Amino acid sequence: MSDPRVSPARPVSLFTIILLLGVFSAFFFTVRYFFRPAPATAYNAAPEALPKDQEWRATAEARRKALVDLRAAEATQATSYAWIDKDKGVVQLPLERAMELTVKQYGAKK
């Protein structure tokens, strides 16, 4: 009891198969070229193997020391006065003093 409305499957042409393989190849090479992962950085490399500005990454101790130095420099900046640009009149203020001046400035406008 076959259904006369169902036609037999047509064979796929060689051109269609080659075209599909070409499209998949183009997609594969595009993805491989544009979405290549970045090279891994050696975090435990010897300091002499890293660029000068990346030496802090060499060991856990070097990273810890760099972080301590950075936080000390930030603390100094947050609590001291200094000239940033003398010609333009830009200064560095302690955070507490800067907040006081800002509150005073905006409180006077009311």
C-alpha positions as CSV (number, residue, x, y, z in Angstrom):
1,M,0.0,0.0,0.0
2,S,2.2,2.7,-1.2
3,D,1.2,6.3,-1.3
4,P,1.3,7.5,-4.9
5,R,1.8,11.2,-3.7
6,V,5.2,10.4,-2.2
7,S,8.0,10.7,-4.8
8,P,11.2,8.7,-4.5
9,A,14.2,10.6,-3.1
10,R,16.4,12.4,-5.6
11,P,20.1,11.8,-5.6
12,V,22.3,14.7,-4.4
13,S,24.5,16.1,-7.1
14,L,28.3,16.2,-6.9
15,F,28.2,19.9,-7.3
16,T,26.0,20.3,-4.1
17,I,28.3,18.1,-2.1
18,I,31.4,20.1,-3.2
19,L,29.6,23.4,-2.6
20,L,28.7,22.4,1.0
21,L,32.3,21.2,1.7
22,G,33.6,24.5,0.4
23,V,31.2,26.5,2.6
24,F,32.1,24.4,5.7
25,S,35.8,24.9,4.9
26,A,35.5,28.6,4.5
27,F,33.6,28.8,7.8
28,F,36.2,26.7,9.6
29,F,39.1,28.7,8.4
30,T,37.3,32.0,9.2
31,V,36.6,30.9,12.7
32,R,40.2,29.6,13.1
33,Y,41.7,32.8,11.8
34,F,39.6,35.4,13.6
35,F,38.9,33.6,16.8
36,R,42.3,32.3,17.6
37,P,43.0,32.2,21.3
38,A,45.6,34.6,22.7
39,P,48.9,33.1,23.5
40,A,49.1,32.1,27.2
41,T,51.4,34.2,29.4
42,A,53.8,32.4,31.6
43,Y,53.0,33.7,35.0
44,N,55.7,31.6,36.6
45,A,58.4,32.5,34.1
46,A,61.8,33.6,35.2
47,P,62.1,37.4,35.5
48,E,64.7,37.6,32.7
49,A,62.3,35.8,30.3
50,L,59.6,38.5,30.7
51,P,59.6,42.1,29.3
52,K,60.8,44.8,31.8
53,D,57.3,46.1,32.5
54,Q,56.0,42.5,33.2
55,E,58.7,41.4,35.7
56,W,56.2,41.7,38.5
57,R,54.4,38.6,37.1
58,A,57.3,36.3,37.5
59,T,56.6,34.8,40.9
60,A,54.0,35.0,43.6
61,E,56.4,36.9,45.8
62,A,57.0,39.5,43.0
63,R,53.3,39.9,42.5
64,R,52.8,40.3,46.3
65,K,55.6,42.9,46.5
66,A,54.2,44.8,43.4
67,L,50.8,44.9,45.0
68,V,52.1,46.2,48.4
69,D,54.1,48.9,46.6
70,L,51.1,49.9,44.5
71,R,48.9,50.2,47.6
72,A,51.5,52.2,49.4
73,A,51.8,54.6,46.5
74,E,48.0,54.9,46.3
75,A,47.8,55.6,50.1
76,T,50.4,58.3,49.7
77,Q,48.5,59.9,46.9
78,A,45.2,59.8,48.8
79,T,46.7,61.5,51.9
80,S,49.1,64.1,50.5
81,Y,49.3,67.4,48.7
82,A,51.2,67.8,45.5
83,W,51.3,69.7,42.2
84,I,49.9,67.8,39.2
85,D,50.3,70.6,36.7
86,K,51.6,73.9,38.1
87,D,51.0,75.8,34.9
88,K,47.3,74.9,34.8
89,G,46.9,75.1,38.6
90,V,46.0,71.4,39.1
91,V,46.8,70.1,42.5
92,Q,46.5,66.8,44.3
93,L,44.6,67.0,47.6
94,P,43.9,64.5,50.3
95,L,40.6,62.9,49.9
96,E,39.1,64.2,53.1
97,R,40.1,67.8,52.2
98,A,38.7,67.4,48.6
99,M,35.4,66.2,50.0
100,E,35.2,69.1,52.4
101,L,35.8,71.6,49.6
102,T,33.2,69.9,47.4
103,V,30.6,70.0,50.1
104,K,31.4,73.6,50.8
105,Q,31.3,74.6,47.1
106,Y,27.9,72.9,46.4
107,G,26.5,73.9,49.8
108,A,27.1,77.6,48.9
109,K,25.0,77.3,45.7
110,K,21.8,76.6,47.6
